[in-house]
Amino acid sequence: MTARQKHTGTFKARTADVQEYTLYVFTEFFDATTLNGPSGMEPAGRFRLQTSDGKPVNHVGKGEYVIF
């Protein structure tokens, strides 16, 4: 099974001191092709976040993120 990541969303986030970041959401998809024929890519349910300058981001709770 082949996996690939696709950009699936973008949103703005602000720190407590009002610094704004653009965050990108990437979702992992798996190839759902079977012996019966292709059925496309299926989302795996896993995602990752990163800032617009490539820094990794962890989601720690509703509306809360940590930038590394």
C-alpha positions in Angstrom: 0.0 0.0 0.0 1.4 3.4 -1.0 0.9 6.5 1.1 1.3 10.1 0.2 0.6 13.4 1.9 -1.6 16.1 0.4 -2.1 19.7 1.5 -5.7 19.8 2.7 -6.0 23.0 4.6 -4.6 26.4 5.7 -5.5 28.5 8.7 -4.2 31.4 10.7 -3.2 31.1 14.4 -2.1 33.7 16.9 0.2 33.5 19.9 -0.8 35.1 23.3 1.4 38.1 22.3 -0.6 38.4 19.0 2.1 37.1 16.7 0.3 35.5 13.7 1.3 32.3 11.9 0.0 30.6 8.8 -0.4 26.9 9.5 -0.8 24.2 6.8 -2.5 20.9 7.2 -1.2 17.8 5.4 -3.3 14.7 5.4 -1.9 11.2 4.7 -3.7 9.2 2.0 -3.3 5.6 1.0 -3.7 4.1 -2.4 -7.0 2.1 -2.3 -6.3 0.3 -5.6 -7.4 -3.4 -5.4 -7.3 -6.4 -7.7 -10.9 -5.5 -8.7 -9.8 -2.1 -10.0 -8.7 1.4 -8.9 -10.8 3.1 -6.4 -8.6 6.2 -5.8 -6.9 7.5 -2.7 -8.5 7.0 0.7 -7.6 9.3 3.7 -5.8 7.5 6.5 -7.1 9.8 9.2 -3.6 11.0 10.1 -2.4 14.5 9.5 0.5 16.8 10.3 0.7 20.6 10.8 3.5 22.9 9.8 4.1 26.7 9.7 4.4 28.5 6.3 8.2 28.5 6.9 8.3 24.7 7.4 8.5 24.4 11.2 6.6 21.4 12.7 3.5 22.1 14.8 1.9 19.9 17.4 -1.8 20.1 18.2 -2.1 19.9 22.0 -5.8 20.7 22.4 -8.8 22.7 21.1 -7.2 25.9 19.7 -3.8 25.1 21.2 -0.7 24.4 19.2 3.1 24.2 19.9 5.5 25.3 17.2 9.0 23.7 17.3 
